[in-house]
Amino acid sequence: MQLVVARIGRAHGIKGEVTVEVRTDEPELRLAPGAVLATDPATVGPLTIETGRVHSGRLLLRFEGVRDRTGAEALRNTLLIAEVDPEEVPEDPEEFYDHQLIDLDVVTRDGTEVGRIAEISHLPYQDLLVVRRPDGSEILIPFVSEIVPDIDLAEQKAVIDPPPGLLDDSQAEVASARDASGATAPSEAEGAAAPARDAGEDA
């Protein structure tokens, strides 16, 4: 199974380094030197990480064969994709890969049905659960423990404790219209980027 673990940003310096937007809570594993990653678009890769370091709070990577700023800039916005065993689970029991969350039923603490998780939207500051309601509209649920206190994989459900207004129809309409408006809702979510919960990033 493939998971998006990062998106390449702008070039840094003149020696081929790039900034990356991390989409995994296990960067030391997924983005370590020597890691070979598939890419989207596929024609850019695969890419092998040669070096990695943190600079001013940002992860910088250099790939084999990329030696200058021009080569680094050519990689901008490329998604980095790791091959992951479908049976593998994060070490932290409070973290989840995207594929574990997709299609979970979403209910409130009192058992009220809300909908089903359709996708995970990974933002730089937090993750969002994109929940499709029975009427076809969508709402965005911040994936933080205060709002999503329980994920029960055995029961295939996510229990939420929504703050006032989160489940209003107006919120659902805004969320369901995100694609039509061209907004990124409000991120590219990259359809699977980061595989874990409470990611502050960056699976």
Disulfide bonds with the S-S distance in Angstrom:
none
